[in-house]
Structures are given as C-alpha cells and as structure tokens.
Amino acid sequence: MTQNETQNPATPAEAPESAAQSTSGATGPEAAAAALAAAQAEIAELKDRILRTAAEGENLRKRLEREKEDAAKYASGKFARDILTVADNLRRALDNAPKHAEGSPEAAVISGVEATERELLSVFERHGIARVEPKGQKFDPNLHQAMFEIEDPTVPSGTVVQVVAAGYVQHGRLLRAAMVGVSKGGPQDELQPGAAVNTQA
C-alpha cells in the first residue's frame, strides 16, 4: 500500500568560507607602518601639487595684471610717436621765428605758438611722456641717435653738442631717440653715458 519513502535527513548548508580571511587580517606592525608611510607620501605629493598649482596661478595673475597695466600705459605709444612731429615743428617754428616788437601782430602769433607747445607738452606729461634734451650730456646709444660728429677739442669726446630733434620717453620707456651731433677730437671722459658734461673751460 504505502511505499516506504526513504527520507533523507536534511543536510545542513555548509557555511561558505569567509572571504574576510584576507591576508591583511594577519598583518603585523611592519605592514601597518608601511601603509601609513605610503599614505603620508601620497598626502605630501598632493600637497606639493596644490602648492605648485597655487604658485602657478599667482604668477599667471601677476603676469596678466602687469600686461594689463602695460597695455594701459603704452596704449597711446603709436599715436604719441605720430604726434611727435607736431611737437618738432612747433619747436622749429619757435627756434626760427624772428624777433618782433612786443605787442606787434607777429609777436602775438609767436606767443600763441608758444602756448600751443606748452599745452601739447602738458598733454604729453599727463600720458607719462617726457622730452629728452641731451645737449651737454655724454652720448648714450640707448637714448640718443648720432647723426654726425663735430670736431671740438674743447669738450670731451662723445659729448652731445647739438640736438637736431629732441628725444621722448614714455613711463621710462624710449619712445623716440634724440637725434644729436656728437663731439670728437677732445679729451677722453670717464663719465657714464647720459651724465652731464661740464663744458665750462
């Protein structure tokens, strides 16, 4: 009638071996010290990277500020160089103007030209442009352009004895070299270029 059913006893599930049995669990003090040293080295490297990045950013900021400042200072440089010929012509007109009696129409015109030159130089000054009048100074190739030499044994050789056209600088930067005549045939002088030479005998 009834079949004897063989009842297999429930086999208890085998507990899986824990994966937590890792080699790190059995680490000693040496391994812990090595891990700490590695972490500290990584922190030091990251800190160095951060400092270098910050320094590069600061240098870039300063460079951009300097370029912006230079652009503002010298933006008018090309225009200023073009307008220098106006200043030259005003000066030539005044240097070559004949003397006239005070109160005459001609004297009034000359007075007007003088006022115009003063106003132009005032505008130059507001933009950091200054005239270089090197007569009597030691010739300086950084500021002066020698147009000719003049034999003059009474002054040291290399002295600027004539100025054909004044030079100009803008915020200390050369805008145009002064065109000059330089002496030769005189005694050698030890003065530095640009220094004033005593031309009094």
C-alpha positions in Angstrom: 0.0 0.0 0.0 2.3 2.6 1.1 5.8 2.7 -0.2 8.5 3.2 2.2 9.8 6.5 1.5 13.4 6.9 2.2 13.6 10.3 3.9 17.0 11.8 3.5 17.8 13.8 6.5 18.2 17.5 5.8 21.8 18.2 5.0 22.8 21.3 6.9 24.0 24.0 4.4 27.7 24.3 4.5 28.7 27.7 5.7 30.7 29.4 3.0 34.2 30.1 3.9 34.5 33.7 4.9 36.2 35.9 2.3 37.2 38.1 5.1 40.1 35.8 5.8 42.4 38.0 3.9 46.0 38.3 4.2 45.5 41.9 5.5 43.8 40.5 8.6 47.0 38.9 9.6 49.2 42.0 9.0 51.8 42.9 11.5 53.1 46.3 12.7 55.5 46.4 9.8 52.7 46.4 7.3 50.7 49.0 9.2 53.8 51.2 9.3 54.3 50.8 5.5 50.7 51.6 4.8 51.0 54.8 7.0 54.2 55.8 5.2 52.6 55.3 1.8 49.6 57.4 2.8 51.8 60.2 4.2 53.9 60.2 1.0 50.7 60.5 -1.1 49.5 63.4 1.1 52.9 65.1 0.7 52.7 64.7 -3.1 49.2 66.1 -3.2 50.2 69.0 -1.0 53.1 69.7 -3.3 50.9 69.6 -6.3 48.4 72.0 -4.7 51.2 74.4 -3.7 52.7 74.4 -7.2 49.3 74.9 -8.8 48.6 77.8 -6.5 52.0 79.3 -7.3 51.4 79.0 -11.0 48.0 80.6 -10.6 49.5 83.5 -8.6 52.3 84.0 -11.2 49.7 84.0 -14.0 47.6 86.5 -12.2 50.5 88.8 -11.7 51.6 88.5 -15.3 48.1 89.3 -16.5 48.0 92.3 -14.2 51.4 93.5 -15.5 50.3 93.1 -19.1 47.1 94.9 -18.4 49.0 97.7 -16.7 51.5 97.9 -19.6 48.7 98.0 -22.1 47.1 100.9 -20.3 50.4 102.7 -20.0 51.6 102.3 -23.6 48.4 102.1 -25.5 48.9 105.6 -26.8 52.5 104.9 -27.8 51.9 104.6 -31.6 49.7 107.7 -31.6 52.3 109.6 -29.5 55.1 108.7 -31.9 53.0 110.0 -34.8 52.2 113.3 -32.9 55.9 113.9 -32.0 56.4 115.5 -35.4 53.9 118.2 -34.4 55.9 119.0 -31.3 59.1 119.1 -33.5 57.5 121.5 -36.0 56.3 123.8 -33.2 59.8 123.9 -31.7 61.4 124.6 -35.1 58.9 127.4 -35.7 59.8 129.0 -32.4 63.6 128.5 -32.8 63.5 130.1 -36.3 60.9 132.8 -35.6 62.4 136.3 -36.0 62.3 138.7 -33.1 59.4 141.2 -33.2 58.5 144.1 -31.1 56.3 143.3 -28.2 52.7 144.0 -28.9 53.0 143.5 -32.7 50.8 141.1 -34.5 53.8 138.8 -35.3 54.7 138.7 -31.6 51.1 137.7 -30.8 51.4 134.8 -33.3 54.6 133.6 -31.7 53.1 133.9 -28.3 50.2 131.7 -29.5 52.6 129.1 -30.9 54.4 129.0 -27.5 51.1 128.5 -25.7 50.2 125.7 -28.1 53.6 124.0 -27.4 53.1 124.3 -23.7 49.7 122.7 -23.9 50.9 119.9 -26.1 53.8 119.1 -23.6 51.2 119.2 -20.8 49.2 116.6 -22.6 52.3 114.5 -23.1 53.1 114.8 -19.4 49.6 113.5 -18.4 50.3 110.4 -20.5 53.7 109.9 -19.0 55.6 111.3 -22.0 58.7 113.4 -21.3 61.0 115.3 -23.6 64.7 114.3 -23.6 67.1 117.3 -24.1 70.5 115.7 -24.0 72.7 118.7 -25.0 75.9 118.7 -22.9 75.4 115.1 -21.8 77.6 112.1 -22.5 76.4 110.3 -25.6 74.1 107.4 -24.7 73.3 105.0 -27.5 70.2 103.8 -25.5 68.7 107.3 -25.7 70.5 109.2 -28.5 70.9 108.6 -32.2 74.2 110.2 -33.5 73.5 111.9 -36.8 77.0 113.4 -37.3 80.2 114.2 -35.5 81.6 117.7 -34.8 85.3 118.4 -34.3 85.6 120.2 -31.0 88.7 119.8 -28.8 87.2 122.0 -26.1 84.8 119.3 -24.8 85.3 115.6 -24.0 84.9 113.3 -27.0 81.4 111.8 -27.2 79.6 114.8 -25.8 76.3 115.8 -27.3 76.9 119.3 -28.6 73.9 119.7 -30.9 70.4 118.4 -30.8 68.7 118.1 -34.2 65.4 116.7 -32.7 64.6 116.1 -29.0 64.0 112.6 -27.8 61.0 111.3 -25.8 60.4 108.6 -23.2 57.0 107.3 -22.0 56.9 106.0 -18.5 60.7 105.4 -18.7 60.5 103.5 -22.0 62.1 105.1 -25.0 59.6 106.5 -27.4 62.0 108.1 -29.8 65.7 108.6 -29.6 67.1 112.1 -29.6 68.9 112.9 -32.9 72.1 114.5 -32.0 75.5 115.7 -33.1 78.5 114.3 -31.1 81.8 115.9 -30.4 85.2 114.3 -31.4 88.8 115.3 -31.0 88.6 116.3 -27.4 89.9 114.6 -24.3 88.5 111.2 -23.3 86.0 111.5 -20.5 85.2 108.8 -17.9 81.6 109.9 -17.3 78.8 107.3 -17.7 76.6 107.7 -20.8 73.8 110.2 -20.2 75.7 112.1 -17.4 76.1 115.8 -17.8 79.4 117.0 -19.0 81.0 120.2 -17.7 81.6 122.3 -20.8 82.9 125.3 -18.9 86.5 125.9 -19.6 
